[in-house]
Amino acid sequence: MSSSARDWFCSIFLSSWLMVRSSLRRMMCALLSKHVTPAKRGQLAHSWRWGL
C-alpha cells in the first residue's frame, strides 16, 4: 500500500468517524432529553464536554 493511498484512507476514515461521533452524540442528547430534567441535563452536558 503506497503512502498516498494510506493518507487518503486515513483522512476518509477520520472524517467519517467525526461525523458518526457527532450524530451519535446528538441522538444520545435527544434520547436523554426525553427522560432527564433540565438541571440534570446541564450536569450531564458538563461532564460529557470533558469526557468526549
C-alpha positions in Angstrom: 0.0 0.0 0.0 1.5 3.3 -1.1 1.8 6.2 1.4 -0.6 8.4 -0.6 -3.3 5.7 -0.6 -2.8 5.3 3.2 -3.1 9.0 3.8 -6.2 9.1 1.7 -7.7 6.2 3.6 -6.9 7.8 7.0 -8.4 11.1 6.0 -11.6 9.4 4.8 -11.8 7.3 8.0 -11.2 10.3 10.3 -13.8 12.5 8.6 -16.4 9.7 8.7 -15.6 8.9 12.3 -16.1 12.5 13.3 -19.5 12.6 11.6 -20.6 9.4 13.2 -19.5 10.5 16.6 -21.3 13.9 16.4 -24.5 12.2 15.1 -24.3 9.6 17.9 -23.9 12.4 20.5 -26.9 14.2 19.0 -29.0 11.0 19.2 -27.9 10.4 22.8 -28.8 14.0 23.7 -32.3 13.6 22.1 -32.9 10.4 24.0 -31.7 11.8 27.3 -33.7 15.0 26.9 -36.9 12.9 27.0 -36.0 11.3 30.3 -33.9 13.8 32.1 -34.8 17.1 33.8 -33.2 20.3 32.6 -31.0 20.7 35.7 -29.7 17.1 35.4 -29.2 17.6 31.7 -26.9 20.6 32.3 -24.9 18.5 34.7 -24.6 15.7 32.1 -23.7 18.1 29.3 -21.0 19.5 31.6 -19.5 16.1 32.3 -19.8 15.0 28.7 -17.9 18.1 27.5 -14.9 16.9 29.4 -15.4 13.2 28.7 -15.7 13.4 24.9 
